[in-house]
Amino acid sequence: MQLIDGKLVSKEVRKSIAEEVTKIIAKGERAPHLAAVLVGHDGGSETYVANKIKACEEVGFTSTLIRYEDNVTEEELLNKVIELNNNPEIDGFIVQLPLPKHISEEKVTETIDPRKDVDGFHPQNIGRLTLGSPTFVSATPQGMLELLKYYNIATNGKHCVVIGRSNIVGRPMSILLSQKREPGNCTVTVLHSRSENLKEICRQADIIVAAVGVPEFVTADMVKEGAVVLDVGTTRVPSNETKSGWRLKGDVKFDEVSPKCSFITPVPGGVGPMTITSLMINTLKAANKEIYK
Ligand code: GUN
């Protein structure tokens, strides 16, 4: 069994982004610039956004954090999105989700200029992903593809079972893995809360992507000997052993599943570290106008 070290891959990718930024600046151009909009004080969102800003510093990007209280109106937020769309100094931006109930996430996402949508959440970018056209791929699926590439994990002709059909992880990952390219060319099965014979189908998988959001959902009896397991789960569970009072738990029962795997991602330190790095990849692409010329 080999552990997939997301921290290591993330560090290497960030180093190469930083080198690219150095070259951009040496040419007399400005550094890529990412803006993040954060509404309210949700603990998870605060941490994610703080880590995104920290990653920008690490690779040499400029970053701007725009904060609103929970009672911001939808109109105010949409006006900020339009302002960011029109600001030539900003290459890409994200609006951290979830948003308060009185604000339509759909409306906000659709208002973001697809050329600056470094989260890859805009319907136009998801449409392009579906068609196999150049696009901003959302962070978690892109991170997993980077990990598969780094460890030379063969996907061609393999049966990949994706558990979970969310718009930002399960569904895009299932589309990417079925595409006619490497990594890709998989036979893909998407399993979800209504799936019958879930365990039997998982047992047929060469590659399992666990993106259900249920801690330790995938148990040893669901995994074939030699399978590759990518664990997207990051549920916070109470813990006496940490200062914060919680720790992250994956969707895979790691201790019993890992001995059966050829490769597996741990939680933390597997898929997680790559997600923010993928956002840096997308921001660099936005600044270089690689997707939309
Ligand atoms: N909330 C949870 N994950 C994400 C993400 O990748 N981007 C944004 N904007 N919000 C999120």
Residues whose N, C-alpha, C, O or C-beta is under 5 A from the ligand:
A	BS01	GUN	I94 V95 Q96 L97 P98 D119 A139
